[in-house]
Amino acid sequence: MIGLIVALFSVLLPLAHLALSRVPRTRARVVRLLLLYALVLDVGVIGLPLGFVPHVFFPDQTARSIGWAPGSPFQFEVGVHDGAWGVLGFLCIWIRGSFWLATGLGWSLFMLGATYGHIEQTLRAGDYAPYNFLTIFSDGFIALWLLLLLYLRHRWDAEKG
């Protein structure tokens, strides 16, 4: 559920930013701002406080909320993985250029794989636990949203020259 809220904020907050800003709204600026918010919120926030913290510090409770059996050491690995990506998402505030492409593309591929895994668990095991079933929508949206923004940024930056 919280992933859906973060994904929604990653679209609404930059739109509010653009509405309040006095800087001209070129296509390239709009896409860059949408992409920056997506990288910071959908990668940074989802990865670090919402992925790392629960998987590492509350593994049994997190496992149950996903529909997994508690006690797996895999939880720590997933948490460290999410935390590493989360750090990359936050670093996008200061590091630009190809770093954004690498961060967005890598996280999108992970999220597509996670979406597939959650769909499979829902269909094969009947796992409708909130953090399995609902993340199908947030993970899938985030992956496609980031890929679209990365494509538009590349296309419109290339048009400029």
N, C-alpha and C positions, 0 to 999 in steps of 0.2 A: 504493500500500500504506500509506504513512504517513497519508494522508487517512482511511483506514478506521480506523486506530488512534486518530487525533485524534477522529473522530466517536464512537467507542466510549467514549473518555475523557470526552467531553462529556456522556455519559449516566451513566457509572459514578461519576465524581468528585463530582457534586452529590448522588448517592444516598448515597455515603459521608459527605459533609458533613452531610446530613440525619440519617443514622444516629448520627453522633457529636455532633450539636448537642443542646443542652438546651432550645432554643427550641421552643415548640409548632408542630406541623406542620399548619398550615391549608392548604386547597387553594391559596389565593392565594400563600402563602409558598413552597410546593413548586414551583408553576409559575414564580414569579419567580426562584427559585434555579436551576431547570433552564434557564430562559431566559438568565440571566446567564452561566452556564457555557457555554451554546451560543454566545452572542454573542462571548465572549472566546476560546474555543477554536476554534469552527467558522468564525468570521469573522476574529478577530484573529490566531490562530496560523496558520490556513490561508492567510490573506491576506499577512501580513508575512514571517515567516521562511520559510514553505513556498511562497509564491507570488512575492513580490517578489525575494527573494535569488536563487533559482535562475534565474528568467527574466532578471534584470538582470546578474548576475555570472557565470553559467555558462550562457549562452543556447544554445550549440551542444550541450552535453551534455544540457540539458533538452529541447531539440527532439528529439534522438534518443530520449530515454526516452518521449516522447509519440508518436513515429512521424512527426514532422515533419522536413522538410528543414532542416538547420542553415543559419545565415547570414541569417535573415530579421530585418529591423529591427522586425518586429511583436512579437518577443519582448520588446523594451524596453517597448513600449506595454502589453503584457499584464502585465509585471512592475510597472510604475508603477500600473496599475489595481488589481492585487491588493494592492499596498502601501498605497494610499489606503484601500481598504476595511479592510485589517488595522488601520490606525490607528484607524478608526472603531470596530472591534470592541473594541480595548483601551480606548478612551475610554468604553465602556459601563460600565466599572468605576466611573467618577466621574460620568458624565452619565446621568441616568435619564429617565423619562417618555417623551415622544414620540420622543426620540432613539433609544430602543430599537426602536420601531416602524419608523422610517425606516431604521435600519441593518439590521435583520432582514429587512424587506420587500425592500429594494434588493438585498441579498446573495442572498436566496432567488431572486429573479427572474434574477439573473446565473447562479446555480447551475443553475436549470432550463434556461436556455439552453445552458450548458456541457454539461449532461447530454444534451440533445438533440444537440448537436454531436458528442459522443463516441459516442453510439449511431449516428449517421449515418456517422461515420468507420469504425466497426467494421463496419457492415453493407455500406456501399458500397465502401470501400477495403480491407476486411479488415485494418484496423489493430488488432491485438491487443497492441500495445506496452503494457507495464504501466501507464504513466501516461496512457494513453488508455482502455483497457478497464476497468481497476479503478476509475478515477475515476467511471465511470458509477454505481457503487454508492455511493461516498462523497458525490459531489456531489448525487445524487438524494436520498439520505437526509437530508443536511444541509438541503436546500431544504424538504423536506416536514416535517422535525422543527421547523425554525424557524417555518414557517407555522402548524403545529399549536400550538406554544407561544404564539405571538403571538395566535392566535385565543382560546385558553383564558385567557390573561392579560386580554384585552379583555373576554371574557364574564364572568369571575369578578370582575374589578374593577367592572364595571357592576352586577353583582348586589349588591355591597356598598353601593351607594348613589350 
